[in-house]
Amino acid sequence: MREKVYEFLRAIPKGKVVTYGQIAKYLGNEKSARAVGNILHNNPDEDKNPCYKVVDRNGNLSKHFAFGGIEKQKEKLEQEGVVVENYRVDLSIYRYDNTCLAD
């Protein structure tokens, strides 16, 4: 499961985000969003596996982002052109449509 999560992260294009639920659905279990969060929190290589591109179902950034906190996540997203307002991303604009990754 862990490697599939990281594989998914590497497929997210620059300037796009996904939700924990999207990753869980991709893995075949929509109710495993919390497990996805745990995997992301233990990410061994942020540069290889860009977990900063994951937000909650409302577009909110993670208060507990493992690689420098919420400010660092905001900074990394903004560097890719994602507009972050009040630590929230507009999913109608920035959500990655991952249907092309369906098995």
N, C-alpha and C positions, 0 to 999 in steps of 0.2 A: 504494500500500500504506500509506503513512504516514497519509494522511487517513482511511483505513478504520480504522486503529488508534485514531486520535483520536476518530473517530465512536463507536467501541465504548466508549471510556472515558467519553464523555459520557452513555452510556446506562446506566451502572452506578448503581443506586439508592443513596441515602444508607444507610450502615451495611452495605454489602456489598463484597466483594472478588472479584477474579478472578485466575486464574493466567496466566502468560505462555503456557502451552500452550492455555488456553481461547481466548485471542485468536488464536493461530496457527491453531487449528482453525477458528475463525470465518472466518479469511482463506482457508481452503482448503488449508493445508499444515501439518499437525501438527508437522512437523519444523523449522518456522521460528521456534520460541520464542526463539532467540538473536537473530534479526533483530528480533523484536518488542522485546526488551530494548534493543537499540541505538537503535531509534526512540524508545523511552521516555526513554532517557538524553539524547537530543537534543531533548526536548520544548521547544518555544519558549514555551509558556504554561501553567504548572502550574495556574493558576486555571481556565482554560478546559478543559484536558485533564487531569483528575485522576489522574495516574499513580501517586500514592501508594496507590491502591486495588488495585495489582497486587502479588501475592506469588508465591513459587515454588510448585512442585507440592506441597510439604509444608506450605504456609502460612507459611513463613518470610519475614520482611521483608528488604528489600534492604540489604546492608551498604554499598552504593554509591549509595544514593538520591540523585539528582542535585540535589535541592532542600533540602539541609540535613542529609543523612545519615540513618541509621537512627532516631535519636531523633526527628527531625522527622516521619518517616513514621509512627512509633508515635503521636506526639502527634496528628497529623491523623486517623488512624483512630480513636483513642479519642474525639476530639471528635465523631465520628459515631456513637458508641456501640459500636464494635467492641472487644471485649475482646482485649488483646494480652498474652500471658504468655510470658516469656522470648523476646521478639521473634518470636513465632509466633501465628498466628490459627487458630482451629479452623474448618477449611473445612466441616465437617459442619454448622456453624451459620451461618457468614458468607459462604459462596460464593454468588455470584449465578448463578442458573440462567438462562443466556442463550439457551435454546432458542427463545425468542420472537423472537430476532434473526435466525434462520436465513433465508437468502436463498430 
